Amino acid sequence: MKTRIAATGKEFIVASKQAIYNDFNMSQIPEFIGSFNNLKNLNLLEAEFGGTIPYELGNLSHLESIDLSSNHLQGSIPDAFVKMNSLESLSLDENQLEVLSIVENRFSGTASSVCKIRGGILNFLNLSDNLLSGHLPNCFMHLRKLLILNLAGNNFTGEIPSSFGSLSQLHTLILRNNSSSGELPLPLKNCSLLKFVDLGNNKFSGSVPTWIGEGLPLLNILILCSNKFGGSIPLNLCRLKYLRILDLSVNNIFGTIPQCFNNFTAMAQKGDLFSGIIGSNYTDSYVYDYDDTEEFINDATVIMKGRELEYGKYLGLLKIINLASNKLTGKVPSEISSLLELVVLNISRNKLIGEIPRMIGQLKQLQSLDMSKNQFSNEIPSSMSELHFLSVLDLSYNNLSGKNPSGTQLQSFDAVDFIGNWALCGPPLPNKCPGQETPNQSDQPTNHDGNEDNEKDGDEFEKWFFAVAGFGFFIEFWRICGPLLFKSSWKGAYFYFWTT
């Protein structure tokens, strides 16, 4: 049976009725189709095309509908498809695609068409930042070779389907910025190769599952922020020795911070990015190299000082614990000071008490520290002055007291970073510590005794200054001249140099 071709100014149709042999038997889709600039509908259903999708099809910026179903297409969709701002319908059923990425378009409706994908070789599925809605279909058992699944930035509702548990090869799962709800399904435990999980900004509830620490031992990134999780932080999370980013912020989690956080080995030791899983070149789109098992990288957000800061290509450089905006109580365990490579620590907006860990200065790589709006008390540890890379600090609205450690970069922060600690004093706060008040000129004492006190203080300072200077001169003199007096070889060389 011959294949019928119909082409108009706005439509290009190749149709055959289950032809056993036709004119396009496994041939490439013609590149010249990409020159039909005004084309709105492209229908190549059952046309028996093979090979890859030509890049030139991405030039059809006015396309509203593409149907490439039931062909023998392989490879991936060209990046140029992202420019198709008018595209509303794309059918790719029953092909042999390895990569399917349709990002930042206006696709709407449900994701039920995922159930029509056959062939079992799809490795990469990215439908992020569209207008998809409804429940996720429970048919992911057909995609057993899927490595990367990104459904972020849509309006999916309902629970995660149990068929996700069939994705035993899955490395990356991103569902953030949807309206998904319910508890995380137990079958997800079967996805034991997961390294990157981002379920942030949804409506998930229940407790943070204990099986995460048992069933997902390779996790590098776990982002569950901005949901409705309750309960306490499960101790089994401490089994995640490769964990680099833990974000449980903006939930209803209560209880204490586990002491076993020091088992997060990747946060305590230097090492290559994501245990060698992800390369050092990051983009806001995707990176895939299945031989090197590189992963999908996308933006993550971290709340610091009440602001959401996005990290895209630098995500792999960060080691983060974010527990902000929960209902945590008790003291911060001193063991957290052993996470020597931690870059961001945010435990703000909780009900934590006690002292700031005395050894917090051991966190030499710390760049952002937010402990605001808790009930911390006593003095700021002097070791905090050793955090030389610290660029974001917020200790406001606690019960801290005493003198702010002086002579350090802590004085370079704004007073607002320390506000709300009424018994705290010293720069950058305007209130002086006891004994540090500098009286106004009009309040200077004018009696003779007062002048004598000032002169005495000045004399004492001069004595101290000249004593230190004299001692320094004495040490330096003997360091240089001592060898000349007692070592004959040095003395001879010295005088020979000056006489010649």
N, C-alpha and C positions, 0 to 999 in steps of 0.2 A: 504494500500500500504506500502510495506516495505521501509525502508530508506536504501539508497545505501552508503556504505563507501568505499572510495578509498584512499589508503595510499601508498606513495612511500617515497624514501629517502628525497625528497624535497617538497612533497606536501601531504596535508591531506584534503580530501574532504568528507563532509557528505551532500548528496543531496537527496531531496525528492520533488516530484511534487505536491505541495499543498495537502499533505496527511492529512486526517482527524485524523487518528490514526497512530502513528509510535512508534518505539522502544524507543525514547528519550522523551516521553511525559512528559514535565516539569521537567525532571531530570537535575542534575548539569552537567556542562561540565566536562568531566573526567580530573583529575589532571595529569594523566600520559602523556597527550599530551605535557606537558611542558618538557618532557624528550627527545623529538625529536630535538636534538641540531642543526641539519643542516636544519631544516625545513625552507622553504622560502615562502610558500603560505599555508594559513590556511583558508579553506572555510567551514563555518558551516551555510550557508544560509538556512533558513526555516527548521532548524533541530528540532524545538520545544524544545530547551533547556530552562531551567528556572533557578532560583536562581541567584547567583552572579558570576561574571567572576573570575575564580580561579587565585590566585596570581602566580601560577606556570607558567602560560602562559608568564609571564614577563621574563622567562629564555630563551625564543626563540629569542636570540639576532640577528639572521640572517634573521628574517622574513622581507619580503618585502611587503606582502599583507595579510590583515586579513579581512574576511567578516563574521560578526556575525549578519547580518541583519535578520529581521523577526523572532525573537525568543521572549522569554518572560524574558529576562535578566533584573535584577534589581540592585540597588545599584550604585556603581561607578567603574571606571576603576582602576585597581591596580596601585600604584605608580611605580612599576617595569617596566611598559610599557615605561617609560621615557628612559630606557636604550636601547630601540630598535632603534639604530642609523640607521639601514638600512630600516626601515619601510617607505614605500612610499604611501600605500593605506590602509585606515581603514574605513570599512563600518559597521555602527551600527544602521541602520535605523529600525524603527518600533520595538523598545524595550521599556522597562520601566525604563531606567536609570535616576537617580536623579542627578548624577554628571558625567560630561564628561570633562576630563582635559587631553589635549594632548599638552604638553609644550616642547619647545626646540627640535623639530624634524625637518625633512626636507620635510614636506608636502607642496606640491605646488598646483597650480591651483586655482580655485575659491572656495568660501565658499557655493556654491549652495547646497551642500549636507545637509546643515542645514535645508533646506526646507523639507527634508524627515523625519526629526525627528518628531515623533508623540507620542501620549500618554499623553502629557501635564503635566508631573510631573517633567521635568528637572528643577533643581534648580540652577545648577552651570555649566557654559560653559566657558572653558578656552582653547583657541586655540593660545595662545600667543607664540611669538618667533618661528615662522615657516616661510615658503616661500609662503604663500598664497597671492593672488593678485586679481585684478579686483574689480568691484563694489560689495559692500555688497548686498546680496539678500534682496528683500523687502517681506520677508515671516516670520518675527519674531512674527507675530500675533499668530503663533502656539505654542509659548513658553511663555504663559501668566503667568506661575508660576516661571519664571526665577528670581532669586535673584541677581546673580552675573554673569556679562558678561565681559570677558577679551579677547580682540582681538589684544592686543598690539604686537609690534615688527613684523609686517608683511609688506606687500606692498599694502594694500587696497587703492583704489582710489575712486573718486567720492564722492557724498554726503551721509550723514547719511540717511538711508531709513526712510520714515515716519512711517513704521510699528514698529519702536522702541517705538513709543508712546503707543503701546498696552501693553508694559511691565510694567504694573501698580504696580507690586510687586518688581520691580528692586531696589536694594539698592546700587549696585556698577557697574559703567560703566567705562571701561578703553579701550581707543583706541589709546593711545600714540604711537609715533614712527611708523606712517604709512604715506600715502600720500593722506589722505582724504581731501576733499575740499568743497567749498560752504559755505553757511550760516547754522547755527544750526537750525534744523527744529522746528517749533512751536509745533508739537505733543509731543516733548520731555517734554513739560510742564506737560503732563499727568503723567509722572513718578514722582509723588509727594513724593515718599518715598526715593528718591535718597539721599545718604549721602556722596558718594565718586565718584567724576567725574574727570577723568584725560584724557584730549584730547590733551595733549601737543605734540609738535613736529609733526605737520601736516601742512596742507595748508588751514585751515579754514579762511574765510574772513567775511566781514561785521562787524557790530558793535557787541559788547558783548550784548547779548539779555537782554532787561529789564525784560522779563518774568522769568528769573532765580531767581530773588529775590522774585517774587510773587508765582511761581509755584513749587519751590524746597525749601521749608522753612526749611527742615531738613539737608541741606548741611553742612557737616563738612569740606570737602576738595574740593576745586575748582581749578583745574590746567588747564590753557588755554595757557601756555607759548609756545613760538616759533611757532607762527602761523602768520596770516596776518590780525588779527583783527584791526579795526580802530575805529574812533569815540571816544567818551569820556566814562569814567567809569560811568555806570548808577547808579543813586542814589538808585535805588531799591535794589542794592546789600546790602545796609546797613540794610535790613530787615533780613539778614541771621545771626541771633543771635547765632547760634551754630557753625559758621564758625571758623575753627582753622587754616586753611592754604588757603591763597589766592595768587595764582601765575599767574600774567598777564604779565610776563616779555617777552621781545623780541617780541614785536608786533609793531603796528603803532598807538597806543592809544595816544590821545592828550587831552588837557584840563587840569583841575586842579584835585588835590587829594581831594575827597569829605570830608567835615568837619564831616559828619555823620559816619565816620569810627569808632567813639567811641561807636557806637551801636553794634559792634561785641562783644557781651557780653562774649563769650567763651574766647576771647583774653584778657579780662580785669579781669576775675575772675578765681580763682583756681577751679578745678573740675576734675572728673574722666575722663578717656580717652574716647573721642568721645561720650560724654554723656552716657557712659555705653554701647555703641553699640559694641565696640571692646574690647576684653580682653587685658591683659597686656603682654601676651606672643606672640611675633611677629616672623614670619618666612618669608623667601623669597619666599616661596610657598604660599599655601592657608590655611586658617583656616576657617572651617565652622562648625557651630553648630546652627541649625535652631531654636532650642528651646530658645537658649540664644541670637539669632539674631546676632552672631558674623559675621564679614565681611571678605572679601578678603583683604589681605594686600600685597602690592608689593612695589617696590622701587619707590621713587620719587626723583627728583633732584632739588637742589637749587643752584643758581649761587651766589657765594660769592667771591668777589675780582677777578672776571673774571674766576673763576674756577667752574666747575660743581661738586658739592659734592652730593653723593648719600646717601639717608636715607632709610633704609629698615625697620628693626625691631624697630627702634627708631622713626618711623614716628609719632606715636601717642603721643609722648612726646613733639613734637614741636608745636609752634604757630608762624606762619610765614606770613609776608606780603612781597611779591616780585613784585615790579613794575619796575624793572630795564630795561634799553634799550628800552624806548619808547620815546614819544615826549611830556611828561608832562611839564606844565609850572606853574607859580605862586608860592606861598609860601606853605611850608608844614604846614598844619593846626595844631595849638597847641593841638587840641583835641586828636591827635595821642598819646600824652603823657599819656593818661588815659588808654591805653591798657597795664596794669601793668604786664601781664603774657607773653608779647611778647618775643620770643626768637631770632628771626631773622627778621631784617628789612633791605631790600635792595631797595633803590630808586636811584641807580647809573645810569649814562648815560642818563640823561634827561636834561631838561632846567629849572630846578627849581631855584628859586631866594630867596632872603631874608635871614633872620637869621635862624640858627638851633634853633628849639624850646627850649626856656629857661628851660623848665621843663623836658627835655629829661632824666634827671637823675632819674626820677620816674620809669623808665623802669628797675627795679632792676634785672629782669631775663634775660635781653638782653645779648646774647652771641656773636652775629655777627651784626655789623652795617656797612653798605656800603653806603656812600653818595657821592662817588667820581664822578668826571666829570659832575658837575652841575655848577651853578653860585652862590652858597651860599656866603654870605659876613658877615662882622663884626667878632666879636670874637667867639671863641669856648666857649660855656656856661660852667661856672664853675661846674654846676651840673653833667656834664659828668664824672667828677672824682668819682662820686658815683656809677658808673657802674662796680661793683667789679667782675662780672662774665664775663666781656667782654674779648673775646679771639681773635676775628677778628674785625679789625677796618680799614676803608679806607676813609679818608677825602681828598684825593689827588685831585688836579686840580679843585680847586674852587677859590674863591676870599676872603678867610678867612684872617683875620689880627689880630694883637695884640699878646699877650703872650699866649703860650700854657699853660693850667692850670698845675701848678707845684705841686710836692709832691704827685703825684698820680701814678697809674699804667699806665696812658697815656704815661709816659716816657719809659715804657717797650716795646712799639711798635717801629717799625723801622721808620727811617726818611722817607722812601719811602711812608709810609702811610699818610704823610702830604705834600709830595712834590707837587709843582705846585701852592702853595699859597705864593706868593712872599712877602707879608707883614706879614707873620706869623713867629714868632720867639720863641726861647726857646726850651729846650730839648724835643724830641730827635733830633730836627733840629740842624744843626751845627751853624747857624747864631744866635748870641746873641741878646737879646732885648736891647734897649737903656738903658744905666746905668748898664748893666750886663757885659760889656766888661772886660776881664781880660788881662791887658797889659802884654806884654812879659817882661822878666827880663831885657833885654837890653834897653827897653823903660821906665824902672822905673825912676822916677825923683830922682836926686841926690842932689838937693839943700836942704838947711836946712829947708825951709818952708815945703817942701814936707814931710820930715821926721817927722816934727811936726804934720802934718795932720794925718800921719799914726799912730803916737803915740797917738794922740787925739782919733782916731777911736778905737784903742785898749783899751784906758782907758774907753771910753764910754761902750764898750762891757763888760769889767770887772765889771764896776759899775752895769750894767744891770744884769749880771750873778749872782753877789753876792746878789743883791737886791732880785732877784727871789728865790735864794737858802735860804736866810735868812727868807723870808716870808714863804716859805714852811716849814722850821724848826719850825717857830713860830706856824703855824697851827697844825703841827703834835704833838708838845709838849703839847699844850692845849687839843688836842683830847685824848691823853693818860693820862696825869697827872691831867687834870682838874677834872675829877670825883674823883680822890684820895684826892684832896684838899677840895672838897665841899660836898662829900657824905660820911658820917661817916661809913656806912655799907661797902662800897667798900674799904675805907682806912683800916678798921679793918681786913678785909679779906686779903688784900694785905700784911700787915705787919705780920699777923699770918702765911701766906705762907712762907715768908722768914725766920722767926724765928724758924719755925719747920723744 
